[in-house]
Amino acid sequence: MNDTHDPRTIGRVAAALLLAQMIAAPLVNFRLLAPAISAEPGFLVNAAGHAAAVNSAVLLSFAGALCSVGFALAVSGVLARRSRAVATGYLVLAGVGLVLTCAEGSALRAMVAVSQAYQQAAPGDAVALYEPSRAVLRGMRNTLHYLHLLESGVALLLLYAALGVFRLVPRWLGALGALTSAAVVAGAVIPLLGRPTLMQLFMPMGISQLLLIAWLLWRGLATPMERREVFA
């Protein structure tokens, strides 16, 4: 069998890309961005002093988004043999995720620029000049961030449903992934509606992703019949 069509080869490539994306996401949000954006008294004061960390987060986010696109490309060929519409839809969602990542990165860079101008302004002028932009930039970045999470949840819901229906992974794994993906969608919609973020809705997704990585490394992307032929 050609290596490019070997389910084990496809599975290993997809697993590596998914693992890289999973490692990048928490580093960006909790290690690099948290001191600059989330910590009190807010980005207007903090971001200028953490400009290097924010720039690193933007680059790492972009790399993570490229890994997501690479993962979509890796699995889309397998999905297309079952449903071209599903494969195309998943690729489109991955492309939307890349665009949203770039947009969020631009918003983060703007927050750093405003914070630096705030720090350089005369004390009497700083609040009057830059305080109005605080809510605008924070709202823009948060909206883009949760839209990206919403896109990710929808893409994962489509992925796990397709993997389970086409029997490319065990049905229980497809169902678990679809359920945790739906929780991500709900977790992204809630703050977009102005409600507090519920982190509990996002955390179970990590379990599904780790199980999927383990399955891809072990058995690849193939139906039970295809696996019997490959592993015979």
Backbone as CSV, one residue per row, in Angstrom:
resi,resn,N_x,N_y,N_z,CA_x,CA_y,CA_z,C_x,C_y,C_z
1,MET,0.839,-1.200,0.000,0.000,0.000,0.000,0.871,1.246,0.000
2,ASN,0.528,2.252,-0.811,1.241,3.516,-0.846,1.189,4.163,0.530
3,ASP,2.376,4.675,0.996,2.434,5.270,2.328,1.458,6.415,2.495
4,THR,1.194,7.158,1.407,0.286,8.293,1.512,-1.154,7.858,1.721
5,HIS,-1.460,6.574,1.468,-2.799,6.054,1.686,-2.839,5.051,2.829
6,ASP,-1.701,4.796,3.449,-1.637,3.874,4.573,-2.333,4.520,5.767
7,PRO,-3.369,3.883,6.341,-4.083,4.493,7.469,-3.190,4.750,8.664
8,ARG,-2.136,3.911,8.838,-1.225,4.132,9.947,-0.396,5.393,9.727
9,THR,0.076,5.607,8.496,0.855,6.808,8.201,-0.001,8.058,8.353
10,ILE,-1.202,8.020,7.792,-2.119,9.158,7.924,-2.425,9.420,9.392
11,GLY,-2.665,8.343,10.151,-2.978,8.494,11.564,-1.842,9.120,12.345
12,ARG,-0.612,8.716,12.063,0.533,9.258,12.794,0.750,10.735,12.472
13,VAL,0.617,11.083,11.202,0.759,12.494,10.820,-0.332,13.327,11.478
14,ALA,-1.577,12.856,11.397,-2.699,13.585,11.991,-2.529,13.704,13.500
15,ALA,-2.087,12.627,14.144,-1.902,12.647,15.598,-0.833,13.653,15.999
16,ALA,0.274,13.698,15.257,1.351,14.638,15.576,0.875,16.082,15.455
17,LEU,0.115,16.379,14.403,-0.393,17.731,14.205,-1.404,18.109,15.282
18,LEU,-2.265,17.166,15.632,-3.262,17.433,16.667,-2.600,17.643,18.018
19,LEU,-1.578,16.842,18.325,-0.868,16.996,19.587,-0.150,18.341,19.648
20,ALA,0.468,18.755,18.544,1.151,20.051,18.512,0.165,21.184,18.760
21,GLN,-1.009,21.094,18.147,-2.029,22.124,18.355,-2.521,22.136,19.799
22,MET,-2.677,20.961,20.389,-3.132,20.876,21.777,-2.109,21.463,22.743
23,ILE,-0.825,21.308,22.453,0.221,21.859,23.310,0.272,23.377,23.160
24,ALA,0.098,23.872,21.941,0.209,25.311,21.688,-0.901,26.105,22.368
25,ALA,-2.126,25.600,22.328,-3.278,26.371,22.809,-3.155,26.792,24.275
26,PRO,-2.902,25.869,25.214,-2.796,26.321,26.612,-1.574,27.194,26.877
27,LEU,-0.490,26.957,26.154,0.678,27.827,26.306,0.338,29.267,25.938
28,VAL,-0.405,29.427,24.857,-0.794,30.760,24.406,-1.719,31.431,25.415
29,ASN,-2.780,30.738,25.800,-3.835,31.375,26.586,-3.495,31.530,28.060
30,PHE,-2.796,30.555,28.632,-2.589,30.579,30.076,-1.176,30.968,30.495
31,ARG,-0.225,30.804,29.607,1.163,31.128,29.951,1.594,32.477,29.381
32,LEU,1.346,32.686,28.094,1.852,33.886,27.432,0.903,35.073,27.529
33,LEU,-0.389,34.850,27.342,-1.329,35.963,27.294,-1.901,36.361,28.644
34,ALA,-2.020,35.424,29.559,-2.697,35.718,30.826,-2.091,36.912,31.575
35,PRO,-0.755,37.008,31.731,-0.219,38.168,32.464,-0.456,39.495,31.752
36,ALA,-0.527,39.467,30.428,-0.671,40.708,29.668,-2.121,41.132,29.484
37,ILE,-3.026,40.165,29.334,-4.397,40.480,28.942,-5.401,40.268,30.069
38,SER,-5.247,39.182,30.808,-6.266,38.805,31.790,-6.014,39.331,33.192
39,ALA,-4.747,39.493,33.553,-4.418,39.901,34.927,-4.845,41.347,35.184
40,GLU,-5.187,41.616,36.427,-5.510,42.992,36.828,-4.242,43.842,36.831
41,PRO,-4.315,45.132,36.506,-5.517,45.933,36.243,-5.968,45.959,34.780
42,GLY,-5.496,45.037,33.970,-5.961,44.970,32.592,-4.872,45.251,31.583
43,PHE,-5.204,45.008,30.301,-4.186,45.078,29.249,-3.628,46.474,29.061
44,LEU,-4.425,47.510,29.326,-3.954,48.866,29.086,-2.697,49.162,29.893
45,VAL,-2.625,48.617,31.097,-1.451,48.785,31.946,-0.426,47.676,31.716
46,ASN,-0.894,46.452,31.507,-0.003,45.289,31.510,0.661,44.967,30.171
47,ALA,-0.063,45.169,29.064,0.391,44.615,27.785,1.736,45.162,27.332
48,ALA,1.999,46.431,27.575,3.271,47.014,27.121,4.461,46.295,27.744
49,GLY,4.348,45.922,28.999,5.438,45.235,29.674,5.577,43.778,29.287
50,HIS,4.595,43.255,28.569,4.638,41.849,28.140,4.529,41.756,26.615
51,ALA,5.064,42.759,25.931,4.936,42.806,24.470,5.579,41.585,23.817
52,ALA,6.738,41.171,24.309,7.412,40.015,23.713,6.577,38.753,23.884
53,ALA,5.956,38.603,25.049,5.116,37.427,25.290,3.889,37.438,24.385
54,VAL,3.286,38.605,24.193,2.117,38.697,23.316,2.501,38.395,21.874
55,ASN,3.620,38.945,21.429,4.072,38.654,20.064,4.360,37.162,19.886
56,SER,4.960,36.546,20.898,5.209,35.102,20.838,3.895,34.331,20.790
57,ALA,2.909,34.800,21.556,1.598,34.145,21.560,0.932,34.235,20.194
58,VAL,1.056,35.385,19.549,0.463,35.551,18.219,1.095,34.574,17.231
59,LEU,2.416,34.474,17.256,3.112,33.558,16.348,2.775,32.099,16.661
60,LEU,2.731,31.763,17.945,2.418,30.389,18.328,0.964,30.036,17.988
61,SER,0.064,31.009,18.127,-1.329,30.784,17.733,-1.433,30.504,16.239
62,PHE,-0.679,31.263,15.460,-0.685,31.057,14.014,-0.129,29.679,13.670
63,ALA,0.947,29.283,14.364,1.498,27.946,14.133,0.488,26.868,14.504
64,GLY,-0.231,27.069,15.612,-1.257,26.120,16.006,-2.379,26.034,14.991
65,ALA,-2.770,27.193,14.432,-3.814,27.194,13.408,-3.346,26.468,12.150
66,LEU,-2.077,26.621,11.803,-1.529,25.883,10.661,-1.544,24.379,10.922
67,CYS,-1.282,23.994,12.181,-1.374,22.574,12.532,-2.806,22.069,12.363
68,SER,-3.775,22.904,12.736,-5.179,22.516,12.566,-5.522,22.355,11.091
69,VAL,-5.027,23.261,10.254,-5.252,23.140,8.813,-4.554,21.899,8.274
70,GLY,-3.324,21.655,8.744,-2.608,20.451,8.318,-3.348,19.186,8.723
71,PHE,-3.893,19.169,9.939,-4.684,18.019,10.388,-5.893,17.830,9.478
72,ALA,-6.573,18.934,9.149,-7.740,18.843,8.267,-7.351,18.298,6.897
73,LEU,-6.214,18.736,6.375,-5.755,18.225,5.087,-5.415,16.735,5.174
74,ALA,-4.831,16.336,6.330,-4.436,14.937,6.484,-5.648,14.006,6.495
75,VAL,-6.723,14.434,7.160,-7.884,13.545,7.288,-8.912,13.742,6.181
76,SER,-8.818,14.862,5.446,-9.859,15.152,4.454,-9.862,14.141,3.313
77,GLY,-8.669,13.624,2.957,-8.630,12.624,1.897,-9.377,11.360,2.286
78,VAL,-9.240,10.956,3.553,-9.957,9.781,4.044,-11.456,10.069,4.091
79,LEU,-11.821,11.250,4.583,-13.243,11.606,4.661,-13.862,11.725,3.278
80,ALA,-13.093,12.255,2.313,-13.645,12.475,0.969,-14.036,11.172,0.291
81,ARG,-13.383,10.072,0.650,-13.761,8.788,0.057,-15.116,8.307,0.561
82,ARG,-15.570,8.894,1.655,-16.894,8.550,2.184,-17.919,9.626,1.860
83,SER,-17.520,10.892,1.987,-18.422,12.009,1.700,-17.594,13.235,1.345
84,ARG,-17.677,13.641,0.091,-16.929,14.825,-0.336,-17.455,16.080,0.354
85,ALA,-18.763,16.123,0.610,-19.345,17.296,1.262,-18.800,17.468,2.676
86,VAL,-18.682,16.374,3.418,-18.147,16.442,4.777,-16.689,16.882,4.747
87,ALA,-15.911,16.296,3.844,-14.495,16.662,3.753,-14.336,18.134,3.395
88,THR,-15.120,18.610,2.443,-15.040,20.012,2.033,-15.470,20.932,3.168
89,GLY,-16.550,20.572,3.850,-17.024,21.389,4.957,-15.996,21.493,6.067
90,TYR,-15.325,20.383,6.360,-14.316,20.396,7.419,-13.114,21.248,7.018
91,LEU,-12.702,21.163,5.757,-11.601,21.995,5.284,-11.960,23.481,5.329
92,VAL,-13.186,23.802,4.950,-13.633,25.201,4.989,-13.603,25.730,6.421
93,LEU,-14.087,24.936,7.361,-14.069,25.356,8.764,-12.638,25.553,9.262
94,ALA,-11.715,24.691,8.846,-10.319,24.867,9.230,-9.766,26.177,8.666
95,GLY,-10.144,26.509,7.428,-9.717,27.773,6.842,-10.293,28.975,7.580
96,VAL,-11.558,28.875,7.997,-12.174,29.942,8.790,-11.423,30.112,10.105
97,GLY,-11.026,28.995,10.711,-10.259,29.072,11.953,-8.942,29.805,11.769
98,LEU,-8.276,29.573,10.644,-7.017,30.268,10.366,-7.253,31.771,10.229
99,VAL,-8.318,32.156,9.533,-8.642,33.577,9.369,-8.939,34.217,10.720
100,LEU,-9.726,33.544,11.558,-10.047,34.086,12.882,-8.809,34.199,13.758
101,THR,-7.881,33.260,13.627,-6.629,33.335,14.377,-5.841,34.571,13.978
102,CYS,-5.762,34.829,12.683,-5.048,36.026,12.202,-5.727,37.300,12.690
103,ALA,-7.064,37.315,12.679,-7.803,38.492,13.134,-7.589,38.719,14.628
104,GLU,-7.629,37.636,15.405,-7.393,37.777,16.841,-5.966,38.236,17.114
105,GLY,-5.016,37.723,16.343,-3.637,38.166,16.497,-3.480,39.653,16.219
106,SER,-4.187,40.151,15.209,-4.142,41.587,14.909,-4.713,42.400,16.065
107,ALA,-5.796,41.908,16.662,-6.384,42.605,17.806,-5.420,42.622,18.991
108,LEU,-4.720,41.531,19.215,-3.753,41.481,20.310,-2.598,42.451,20.074
109,ARG,-2.127,42.518,18.833,-1.048,43.473,18.521,-1.524,44.906,18.723
110,ALA,-2.787,45.181,18.376,-3.347,46.518,18.592,-3.423,46.839,20.078
111,MET,-3.755,45.853,20.895,-3.815,46.064,22.339,-2.443,46.423,22.898
112,VAL,-1.406,45.766,22.397,-0.046,46.093,22.833,0.318,47.516,22.414
113,ALA,-0.006,47.892,21.186,0.331,49.231,20.689,-0.364,50.311,21.516
114,VAL,-1.633,50.099,21.839,-2.365,51.077,22.648,-1.796,51.138,24.058
115,SER,-1.432,49.979,24.613,-0.838,49.957,25.946,0.496,50.715,25.965
116,GLN,1.300,50.543,24.933,2.570,51.254,24.871,2.354,52.763,24.757
117,ALA,1.375,53.176,23.958,1.068,54.603,23.849,0.539,55.145,25.175
118,TYR,-0.244,54.347,25.861,-0.772,54.736,27.171,0.363,54.977,28.165
119,GLN,1.363,54.087,28.152,2.481,54.219,29.081,3.330,55.454,28.778
120,GLN,3.383,55.848,27.501,4.226,56.965,27.091,3.521,58.309,27.194
121,ALA,2.188,58.287,27.347,1.423,59.531,27.400,1.637,60.240,28.729
122,ALA,1.410,61.546,28.702,1.493,62.315,29.942,0.437,61.826,30.922
123,PRO,0.766,61.768,32.223,-0.178,61.210,33.203,-1.567,61.833,33.135
124,GLY,-1.645,63.117,32.895,-2.948,63.764,32.858,-3.755,63.429,31.621
125,ASP,-3.071,63.015,30.545,-3.749,62.743,29.282,-4.022,61.257,29.050
126,ALA,-3.288,60.391,29.725,-3.344,58.964,29.410,-4.744,58.394,29.537
127,VAL,-5.394,58.664,30.657,-6.723,58.090,30.876,-7.717,58.654,29.882
128,ALA,-7.690,59.962,29.676,-8.659,60.590,28.769,-8.473,60.125,27.333
129,LEU,-7.226,59.914,26.921,-6.957,59.556,25.534,-7.189,58.071,25.244
130,TYR,-6.820,57.211,26.193,-6.766,55.784,25.869,-7.775,54.908,26.624
131,GLU,-8.351,55.433,27.692,-9.334,54.632,28.413,-10.528,54.238,27.547
132,PRO,-11.056,55.126,26.651,-12.196,54.713,25.811,-11.892,53.523,24.903
133,SER,-10.618,53.358,24.515,-10.272,52.249,23.620,-10.172,50.927,24.355
134,ARG,-10.093,50.967,25.684,-9.937,49.737,26.470,-11.090,48.769,26.214
135,ALA,-12.314,49.256,26.387,-13.482,48.379,26.232,-13.643,47.926,24.786
136,VAL,-13.331,48.819,23.831,-13.489,48.475,22.413,-12.538,47.345,22.028
137,LEU,-11.251,47.503,22.362,-10.266,46.487,21.987,-10.479,45.185,22.746
138,ARG,-10.809,45.293,24.029,-11.048,44.078,24.806,-12.257,43.327,24.261
139,GLY,-13.326,44.084,23.924,-14.507,43.437,23.362,-14.230,42.814,22.000
140,MET,-13.428,43.494,21.175,-13.094,42.964,19.852,-12.296,41.676,19.976
141,ARG,-11.286,41.697,20.835,-10.459,40.494,20.994,-11.264,39.339,21.571
142,ASN,-12.077,39.621,22.593,-12.871,38.556,23.195,-13.877,37.969,22.206
143,THR,-14.483,38.834,21.406,-15.438,38.345,20.401,-14.753,37.433,19.395
144,LEU,-13.590,37.849,18.904,-12.846,37.019,17.953,-12.404,35.712,18.603
145,HIS,-11.997,35.786,19.860,-11.539,34.594,20.577,-12.663,33.567,20.705
146,TYR,-13.847,34.023,21.107,-14.945,33.076,21.306,-15.569,32.641,19.983
147,LEU,-15.500,33.486,18.967,-15.913,33.035,17.634,-15.001,31.924,17.139
148,HIS,-13.709,32.054,17.437,-12.762,31.000,17.055,-13.067,29.711,17.804
149,LEU,-13.369,29.825,19.090,-13.735,28.639,19.857,-15.035,28.023,19.326
150,LEU,-15.962,28.876,18.918,-17.207,28.365,18.339,-16.931,27.619,17.045
151,GLU,-16.100,28.201,16.193,-15.718,27.518,14.948,-15.033,26.194,15.234
152,SER,-14.134,26.194,16.230,-13.429,24.960,16.579,-14.402,23.894,17.059
153,GLY,-15.377,24.302,17.881,-16.357,23.349,18.376,-17.203,22.755,17.269
154,VAL,-17.633,23.595,16.334,-18.436,23.106,15.206,-17.605,22.162,14.335
155,ALA,-16.347,22.556,14.063,-15.476,21.700,13.246,-15.242,20.353,13.913
156,LEU,-15.000,20.364,15.213,-14.774,19.104,15.929,-16.037,18.256,15.988
157,LEU,-17.172,18.901,16.129,-18.441,18.164,16.128,-18.638,17.456,14.790
158,LEU,-18.365,18.162,13.698,-18.462,17.551,12.373,-17.458,16.415,12.236
159,LEU,-16.228,16.638,12.703,-15.178,15.621,12.585,-15.552,14.348,13.339
160,TYR,-15.878,14.483,14.605,-16.154,13.286,15.413,-17.404,12.564,14.937
161,ALA,-18.419,13.321,14.529,-19.625,12.674,14.010,-19.290,11.868,12.756
162,ALA,-18.486,12.464,11.857,-18.112,11.768,10.630,-17.242,10.551,10.922
163,LEU,-16.271,10.700,11.810,-15.396,9.565,12.139,-16.197,8.410,12.723
164,GLY,-17.174,8.731,13.564,-17.988,7.678,14.152,-18.938,7.038,13.161
165,VAL,-19.621,7.853,12.367,-20.585,7.328,11.390,-19.891,6.469,10.343
166,PHE,-18.713,6.907,9.884,-17.982,6.160,8.864,-17.140,5.031,9.461
167,ARG,-17.190,4.889,10.787,-16.492,3.821,11.505,-14.968,3.896,11.329
168,LEU,-14.476,5.122,11.191,-13.034,5.318,11.114,-12.401,5.293,12.498
169,VAL,-13.205,5.495,13.506,-12.817,5.299,14.904,-13.956,4.521,15.549
170,PRO,-13.759,3.962,16.740,-14.866,3.276,17.402,-16.057,4.209,17.604
171,ARG,-17.243,3.637,17.534,-18.454,4.452,17.660,-18.474,5.214,18.984
172,TRP,-17.982,4.562,20.058,-18.015,5.229,21.372,-17.117,6.462,21.379
173,LEU,-15.973,6.402,20.652,-15.077,7.549,20.600,-15.702,8.673,19.777
174,GLY,-16.355,8.317,18.671,-17.047,9.325,17.889,-18.142,10.007,18.695
175,ALA,-18.899,9.215,19.473,-19.980,9.775,20.279,-19.435,10.665,21.394
176,LEU,-18.366,10.200,22.066,-17.760,11.004,23.128,-17.224,12.315,22.574
177,GLY,-16.544,12.237,21.425,-16.015,13.452,20.816,-17.106,14.415,20.406
178,ALA,-18.208,13.897,19.852,-19.326,14.759,19.458,-19.939,15.432,20.676
179,LEU,-20.063,14.684,21.774,-20.650,15.244,22.989,-19.774,16.352,23.569
180,THR,-18.473,16.104,23.669,-17.580,17.123,24.219,-17.428,18.312,23.261
181,SER,-17.549,18.069,21.961,-17.519,19.172,20.996,-18.748,20.058,21.153
182,ALA,-19.900,19.438,21.390,-21.118,20.213,21.629,-20.968,21.078,22.883
183,ALA,-20.254,20.539,23.886,-20.002,21.327,25.093,-19.126,22.540,24.775
184,VAL,-18.146,22.384,23.879,-17.309,23.508,23.458,-18.152,24.566,22.754
185,VAL,-19.060,24.129,21.892,-19.956,25.074,21.200,-20.760,25.864,22.233
186,ALA,-21.326,25.162,23.200,-22.093,25.841,24.246,-21.206,26.783,25.045
187,GLY,-19.982,26.327,25.359,-19.064,27.160,26.122,-18.653,28.422,25.390
188,ALA,-18.621,28.392,24.054,-18.280,29.573,23.263,-19.477,30.508,23.103
189,VAL,-20.674,29.942,22.992,-21.870,30.765,22.788,-22.206,31.565,24.043
190,ILE,-22.033,30.968,25.219,-22.427,31.623,26.472,-21.760,32.992,26.642
191,PRO,-20.423,33.131,26.528,-19.831,34.472,26.651,-20.185,35.398,25.491
192,LEU,-20.440,34.843,24.317,-20.870,35.696,23.203,-22.232,36.334,23.485
193,LEU,-23.005,35.699,24.356,-24.294,36.249,24.766,-24.177,37.142,25.994
194,GLY,-22.946,37.403,26.424,-22.725,38.309,27.543,-22.711,37.662,28.905
195,ARG,-22.703,36.333,28.950,-22.677,35.613,30.220,-21.240,35.248,30.595
196,PRO,-20.975,34.973,31.882,-19.613,34.580,32.289,-19.184,33.267,31.636
197,THR,-17.893,33.167,31.346,-17.345,31.960,30.737,-17.383,30.796,31.721
198,LEU,-17.792,29.628,31.212,-17.799,28.405,32.016,-16.686,27.491,31.499
199,MET,-15.541,27.535,32.170,-14.398,26.751,31.720,-14.676,25.248,31.775
200,GLN,-15.612,24.840,32.642,-15.929,23.411,32.767,-16.440,22.817,31.455
201,LEU,-16.999,23.651,30.596,-17.525,23.153,29.326,-16.417,22.866,28.311
202,PHE,-15.250,23.451,28.511,-14.149,23.263,27.562,-13.228,22.108,27.953
203,MET,-13.103,21.861,29.240,-12.090,20.903,29.700,-12.298,19.465,29.218
204,PRO,-13.535,18.936,29.156,-13.686,17.537,28.706,-13.183,17.286,27.283
205,MET,-13.092,18.343,26.459,-12.620,18.167,25.093,-11.212,17.603,25.055
206,GLY,-10.407,17.962,26.050,-9.041,17.461,26.089,-8.975,15.946,26.206
207,ILE,-9.938,15.358,26.934,-9.973,13.898,27.070,-10.250,13.257,25.715
208,SER,-11.242,13.788,25.007,-11.571,13.245,23.682,-10.393,13.361,22.725
209,GLN,-9.721,14.502,22.761,-8.598,14.710,21.857,-7.442,13.756,22.160
210,LEU,-7.154,13.549,23.434,-6.076,12.626,23.790,-6.427,11.192,23.390
211,LEU,-7.677,10.800,23.577,-8.103,9.467,23.158,-8.015,9.318,21.641
212,LEU,-8.377,10.383,20.908,-8.283,10.334,19.454,-6.824,10.213,19.015
213,ILE,-5.939,10.973,19.657,-4.511,10.880,19.334,-4.008,9.461,19.561
214,ALA,-4.375,8.878,20.694,-3.936,7.510,20.997,-4.451,6.527,19.952
215,TRP,-5.710,6.691,19.552,-6.283,5.783,18.548,-5.591,5.955,17.199
216,LEU,-5.338,7.201,16.806,-4.685,7.446,15.520,-3.284,6.847,15.493
217,LEU,-2.569,6.958,16.589,-1.231,6.369,16.651,-1.283,4.849,16.627
218,TRP,-2.304,4.287,17.239,-2.390,2.833,17.365,-2.968,2.177,16.121
219,ARG,-4.097,2.722,15.610,-4.813,2.046,14.532,-4.966,2.871,13.265
220,GLY,-4.676,4.161,13.326,-4.819,4.978,12.135,-6.272,5.300,11.820
221,LEU,-6.487,5.789,10.600,-7.836,6.145,10.144,-8.287,5.118,9.113
222,ALA,-9.074,4.169,9.555,-9.540,3.122,8.646,-10.749,2.441,9.261
223,THR,-11.592,1.867,8.410,-12.725,1.088,8.880,-12.216,-0.239,9.441
224,PRO,-13.044,-0.965,10.205,-12.593,-2.271,10.716,-12.116,-3.209,9.614
225,MET,-12.795,-3.242,8.470,-12.377,-4.111,7.372,-11.021,-3.677,6.824
226,GLU,-10.831,-2.371,6.652,-9.555,-1.864,6.151,-8.431,-2.158,7.132
227,ARG,-8.729,-2.057,8.433,-7.707,-2.342,9.436,-7.299,-3.810,9.386
228,ARG,-8.271,-4.694,9.175,-7.928,-6.124,9.079,-7.005,-6.391,7.901
229,GLU,-7.229,-5.679,6.775,-6.382,-5.861,5.606,-4.981,-5.325,5.856
230,VAL,-4.909,-4.160,6.529,-3.613,-3.513,6.743,-2.793,-4.271,7.766
231,PHE,-3.446,-4.696,8.855,-2.717,-5.316,9.957,-2.628,-6.834,9.820
232,ALA,-3.177,-7.370,8.730,-3.117,-8.823,8.545,-1.672,-9.274,8.346
